[in-house]
């Protein structure tokens, strides 16, 4: 136990320290977001030739602590509230998720984008941005630079959406209900959903946030499906079985959500745990930034951004079309 602590602690502590200013600034300016700042600060420090003592802890943070953070995010979920909205929006989400995944697959192949980057951008766009990418990355064994490409792409369109969506909503004279559904299903990150929804109206903001949380639950079936896919792909080489790639942390996410739903007395405690989970995501992103090859990132950055733009456009249009048909 002592040897394990000695092995991992320096790297974990380093990410926790670097993540602190990213967390503070990101909290004050949610449009930027702490995770993207964590990656940025990590990349800035790649010029520093780190002692080898930090290596094991950095790897542990980008993999294991990332998984633990997803479990803690479950404490911000209320299943009853989400299921109530989910019954109304489930069909809408099935169409938007299917359209986005298909677009990511086809366009990603056309642009010859790395398969893992392709999957992460598709999941980040269709489900919930950074959290979905964080959940999927360890399941498909994504490399740090693949995660950075996906997170950076999602961040770009989060910022654009927060300003563009309310303007388009007013131009097309959308009702609060229509805009709330649109923002909740077509904007990636929660912070941007909040910014766009409440800048339109209080009612639209409330609906958009609930729809967004419903989308977040799609992490569960999607990561399990990815685990099955990964097992099938690697089993050909005789190296993996489903039990080895199954996202066990997703079960922890579900359990945390159940506790938060059925034990309301721990609501204050749940808020604190969810906040700790969000900080741990910033730590993991910082670790990923520290291990990023900046030259490779800049060289291969254009294609992922184009893929993200096309996926986001398809998601936004399909959401409006299906709303018009169904509601």
C-alpha positions as CSV (number, residue, x, y, z in Angstrom):
1,X,0.0,0.0,0.0
2,X,2.8,2.4,0.9
3,X,4.7,1.6,-2.3
4,X,1.5,2.2,-4.4
5,X,0.9,5.5,-2.6
6,X,4.5,6.6,-3.2
7,X,4.2,5.5,-6.9
8,X,1.0,7.5,-7.7
9,X,0.8,10.3,-5.3
10,X,3.3,12.8,-6.8
11,X,1.6,12.7,-10.2
12,X,-1.9,13.0,-8.7
13,X,-0.8,15.9,-6.5
14,X,0.7,17.7,-9.5
15,X,-2.5,17.5,-11.5
16,X,-4.5,18.6,-8.4
17,X,-2.3,21.7,-8.1
18,X,-2.4,22.6,-11.7
19,X,-6.2,22.0,-11.9
20,X,-6.9,24.5,-9.1
21,X,-6.5,27.7,-11.1
22,X,-8.3,26.0,-14.0
23,X,-11.2,25.2,-11.7
24,X,-11.3,28.7,-10.2
25,X,-11.2,30.5,-13.6
26,X,-13.6,28.1,-15.2
27,X,-16.1,28.6,-12.3
28,X,-16.0,32.3,-12.8
29,X,-16.2,32.1,-16.6
30,X,-18.4,28.9,-17.3
31,X,-18.4,29.7,-21.0
32,X,-14.8,28.7,-21.1
33,X,-15.1,25.8,-18.7
34,X,-12.6,24.3,-16.3
35,X,-11.9,21.1,-18.3
36,X,-10.7,22.9,-21.3
37,X,-8.5,25.2,-19.1
38,X,-7.1,22.1,-17.5
39,X,-6.0,20.7,-20.8
40,X,-4.6,24.1,-21.9
41,X,-2.6,24.6,-18.7
42,X,-1.3,21.0,-19.1
43,X,-0.2,21.6,-22.7
44,X,1.5,24.9,-21.7
45,X,3.6,22.9,-19.2
46,X,4.7,20.3,-21.7
47,X,7.9,22.2,-22.3
48,X,8.9,21.3,-18.7
49,X,11.0,18.2,-18.6
50,X,9.3,16.4,-15.8
51,X,11.1,14.1,-13.4
52,X,10.0,10.4,-13.9
53,X,8.5,10.4,-10.4
54,X,5.3,12.0,-11.8
55,X,4.8,9.6,-14.7
56,X,2.8,6.8,-13.0
57,X,0.5,9.3,-11.2
58,X,-0.3,11.2,-14.4
59,X,-1.3,8.0,-16.1
60,X,-3.4,6.9,-13.1
61,X,-5.2,10.3,-13.1
62,X,-6.0,10.3,-16.8
63,X,-7.4,6.7,-16.6
64,X,-8.7,5.7,-13.1
65,X,-9.5,9.1,-11.5
66,X,-11.3,9.9,-14.7
67,X,-13.5,6.9,-14.2
68,X,-14.1,7.7,-10.5
69,X,-15.2,11.2,-11.5
70,X,-18.0,9.8,-13.7
71,X,-19.3,7.8,-10.7
72,X,-19.5,11.0,-8.6
73,X,-21.3,12.9,-11.4
74,X,-24.2,10.4,-10.8
75,X,-25.0,12.3,-7.6
76,X,-26.3,15.2,-9.6
77,X,-29.0,13.0,-11.2
78,X,-32.6,12.8,-10.1
79,X,-34.1,9.8,-12.0
80,X,-37.8,10.7,-11.4
81,X,-37.4,14.2,-12.8
82,X,-35.4,12.9,-15.7
83,X,-37.8,10.0,-16.5
84,X,-40.7,12.4,-16.6
85,X,-39.1,14.6,-19.2
86,X,-37.5,11.5,-20.8
87,X,-40.9,10.0,-21.7
88,X,-41.7,13.1,-23.8
89,X,-38.3,13.4,-25.4
90,X,-37.1,9.8,-25.8
91,X,-38.1,9.5,-29.4
92,X,-36.5,12.9,-30.2
93,X,-33.2,11.7,-28.6
94,X,-33.3,8.4,-30.5
95,X,-33.4,10.3,-33.8
96,X,-30.8,12.9,-32.8
97,X,-28.4,10.4,-31.4
98,X,-28.8,8.0,-34.4
99,X,-28.3,10.8,-36.9
100,X,-25.2,12.1,-35.2
101,X,-23.6,8.7,-34.8
102,X,-24.2,7.9,-38.4
103,X,-22.8,11.2,-39.5
104,X,-19.7,10.8,-37.4
105,X,-19.1,7.4,-38.7
106,X,-19.5,8.2,-42.4
107,X,-17.9,11.7,-42.4
108,X,-15.1,10.4,-40.2
109,X,-14.3,7.7,-42.7
110,X,-14.4,10.2,-45.5
111,X,-12.0,12.6,-43.7
112,X,-9.8,9.6,-42.7
113,X,-10.0,10.6,-39.0
114,X,-8.6,8.3,-36.4
115,X,-11.4,5.9,-35.3
116,X,-11.1,6.7,-31.6
117,X,-11.2,10.4,-32.3
118,X,-14.2,9.9,-34.6
119,X,-16.1,8.0,-31.8
120,X,-15.3,10.5,-29.1
121,X,-16.4,13.5,-31.3
122,X,-19.6,11.7,-32.2
123,X,-20.4,10.8,-28.6
124,X,-19.4,14.3,-27.3
125,X,-21.6,16.0,-29.8
126,X,-24.6,13.7,-29.4
127,X,-24.7,13.1,-25.6
128,X,-23.0,15.6,-23.3
129,X,-19.7,17.0,-24.4
130,X,-16.8,16.5,-22.0
131,X,-18.5,14.1,-19.6
132,X,-19.4,11.7,-22.4
133,X,-15.9,11.8,-23.8
134,X,-14.5,11.2,-20.3
135,X,-16.8,8.2,-19.9
136,X,-16.0,6.7,-23.3
137,X,-12.3,7.3,-23.5
138,X,-11.2,4.5,-21.1
139,X,-13.7,2.1,-22.6
140,X,-12.1,2.3,-26.1
141,X,-8.6,2.8,-24.7
142,X,-8.3,6.2,-26.3
143,X,-4.9,8.0,-26.3
144,X,-4.4,11.3,-24.7
145,X,-4.1,13.2,-28.0
146,X,-7.3,11.7,-29.2
147,X,-9.1,12.9,-26.1
148,X,-7.6,16.4,-26.5
149,X,-8.8,16.6,-30.2
150,X,-12.3,15.6,-29.2
151,X,-12.5,17.9,-26.1
152,X,-11.1,20.9,-28.0
153,X,-13.6,20.4,-30.9
154,X,-16.6,20.1,-28.6
155,X,-15.4,23.2,-26.6
156,X,-15.3,25.3,-29.8
157,X,-18.9,24.6,-30.7
158,X,-20.1,25.0,-27.1
159,X,-18.9,28.6,-27.1
160,X,-20.5,29.3,-30.5
161,X,-23.8,27.7,-29.5
162,X,-24.2,29.7,-26.4
163,X,-24.3,32.9,-28.5
164,X,-25.8,31.6,-31.7
165,X,-28.8,29.6,-30.4
166,X,-30.7,32.4,-28.6
167,X,-30.2,34.6,-31.6
168,X,-31.6,32.0,-33.9
169,X,-34.5,31.2,-31.5
170,X,-35.6,34.9,-31.6
171,X,-35.2,35.1,-35.4
172,X,-37.4,32.1,-35.9
173,X,-39.8,33.2,-33.1
174,X,-39.5,29.9,-31.2
175,X,-41.7,29.2,-28.1
176,X,-40.0,28.6,-24.8
177,X,-40.9,24.9,-25.1
178,X,-39.4,24.5,-28.6
179,X,-36.3,26.4,-27.8
180,X,-35.8,24.5,-24.5
181,X,-36.0,21.2,-26.3
182,X,-33.7,22.4,-29.1
183,X,-31.1,23.8,-26.7
184,X,-31.3,20.7,-24.5
185,X,-30.8,18.3,-27.4
186,X,-28.4,20.2,-29.7
187,X,-25.9,22.0,-27.4
188,X,-23.2,19.8,-26.0
189,X,-22.0,21.0,-22.6
190,X,-24.2,21.8,-19.6
191,X,-22.6,25.2,-19.0
192,X,-23.5,26.3,-22.6
193,X,-27.0,24.8,-22.3
194,X,-27.5,26.9,-19.1
195,X,-26.1,30.0,-20.8
196,X,-28.2,29.7,-23.9
197,X,-31.4,28.5,-22.2
198,X,-31.7,31.1,-19.5
199,X,-30.6,33.9,-21.8
200,X,-33.7,33.0,-23.9
201,X,-36.1,32.7,-20.9
202,X,-36.4,31.2,-17.5
203,X,-38.9,28.6,-18.7
204,X,-36.7,27.6,-21.7
205,X,-33.7,27.3,-19.4
206,X,-35.4,25.0,-16.9
207,X,-36.6,22.7,-19.7
208,X,-33.2,22.8,-21.5
209,X,-31.3,21.7,-18.4
210,X,-33.7,18.8,-17.6
211,X,-33.5,17.6,-21.2
212,X,-29.7,17.9,-21.1
213,X,-29.6,15.8,-17.9
214,X,-31.7,13.2,-19.7
215,X,-29.2,13.1,-22.5
216,X,-26.5,12.6,-20.0
217,X,-28.0,9.3,-18.9
218,X,-27.4,8.1,-22.5
219,X,-23.8,7.6,-21.3
220,X,-24.9,4.3,-19.8
221,X,-26.2,2.4,-22.9
222,X,-23.6,4.0,-25.2
223,X,-20.6,3.1,-23.0
224,X,-21.9,-0.5,-22.6
225,X,-22.4,-0.8,-26.3
226,X,-18.9,0.5,-26.9
227,X,-17.6,-2.1,-24.4
228,X,-19.3,-4.9,-26.4
229,X,-17.8,-3.5,-29.6
230,X,-14.4,-3.2,-28.1
231,X,-14.6,-6.8,-26.7
232,X,-15.6,-8.1,-30.1
233,X,-12.9,-6.2,-31.9
234,X,-10.1,-7.2,-29.6
235,X,-11.3,-10.8,-29.0
236,X,-10.1,-11.6,-32.5
237,X,-6.6,-11.4,-31.2
238,X,-7.5,-13.4,-28.2
239,X,-6.5,-10.6,-25.8
240,X,-9.7,-9.4,-24.3
241,X,-13.1,-10.5,-23.0
242,X,-16.1,-8.4,-22.2
243,X,-15.4,-8.5,-18.5
244,X,-12.1,-6.8,-19.1
245,X,-13.4,-3.9,-21.1
246,X,-16.9,-3.6,-19.5
247,X,-17.3,0.0,-18.1
248,X,-17.8,-1.1,-14.4
249,X,-17.7,2.6,-13.4
250,X,-21.0,3.1,-15.2
251,X,-22.6,0.8,-12.7
252,X,-21.2,3.1,-10.0
253,X,-22.7,6.1,-11.9
254,X,-26.2,4.4,-11.9
255,X,-25.9,3.5,-8.2
256,X,-24.9,7.1,-7.3
257,X,-28.0,8.4,-9.2
258,X,-30.2,5.9,-7.4
259,X,-28.9,7.1,-4.0
260,X,-29.5,10.7,-4.9
261,X,-33.0,10.0,-6.1
262,X,-34.2,7.8,-3.2
263,X,-32.3,9.3,-0.3
264,X,-33.1,13.0,-0.4
265,X,-31.6,13.5,3.1
266,X,-28.2,13.4,1.5
267,X,-28.9,16.0,-1.1
268,X,-26.3,18.5,0.3
269,X,-23.8,15.7,0.5
270,X,-24.6,14.7,-3.1
271,X,-24.0,18.3,-4.4
272,X,-20.5,18.2,-2.8
273,X,-19.7,14.8,-4.2
274,X,-20.8,15.9,-7.7
275,X,-18.6,19.0,-7.4
276,X,-15.6,16.8,-6.4
277,X,-16.3,14.6,-9.5
278,X,-16.2,17.7,-11.7
279,X,-12.9,18.7,-10.1
280,X,-11.5,15.3,-10.7
281,X,-12.4,15.6,-14.4
282,X,-10.4,18.8,-14.5
283,X,-7.5,16.9,-12.9
284,X,-7.8,14.2,-15.5
285,X,-7.9,16.7,-18.4
286,X,-4.8,18.4,-16.9
287,X,-3.0,15.1,-16.9
288,X,-4.0,14.5,-20.5
289,X,-2.8,18.0,-21.4
290,X,0.6,17.3,-19.8
291,X,0.9,14.2,-22.0
292,X,-0.1,15.9,-25.2
293,X,2.1,16.1,-28.3
294,X,1.4,19.7,-29.3
295,X,3.0,19.4,-32.7
296,X,0.8,16.4,-33.6
297,X,-2.3,18.2,-32.2
298,X,-1.8,21.2,-34.4
299,X,-0.9,19.1,-37.4
300,X,-4.1,17.0,-37.3
301,X,-6.5,19.5,-35.8
302,X,-8.4,20.7,-38.9
303,X,-10.2,17.4,-39.8
304,X,-11.7,16.8,-36.3
305,X,-13.0,20.4,-36.2
306,X,-14.7,19.9,-39.6
307,X,-16.2,16.6,-38.4
308,X,-17.4,18.4,-35.2
309,X,-19.0,21.1,-37.3
310,X,-20.8,18.7,-39.6
311,X,-22.0,16.5,-36.7
312,X,-23.2,19.6,-34.7
313,X,-25.1,20.9,-37.8
314,X,-26.8,17.6,-38.4
315,X,-27.8,17.3,-34.7
316,X,-29.2,20.8,-34.6
317,X,-31.3,20.3,-37.8
318,X,-32.6,16.9,-36.9
319,X,-33.7,18.1,-33.5
320,X,-35.8,20.9,-35.1
321,X,-37.2,18.7,-37.8
322,X,-38.3,15.9,-35.4
323,X,-39.8,18.4,-33.0
324,X,-41.8,19.8,-35.9
325,X,-43.0,16.4,-36.9
326,X,-43.8,15.0,-33.4
327,X,-44.7,18.0,-31.3
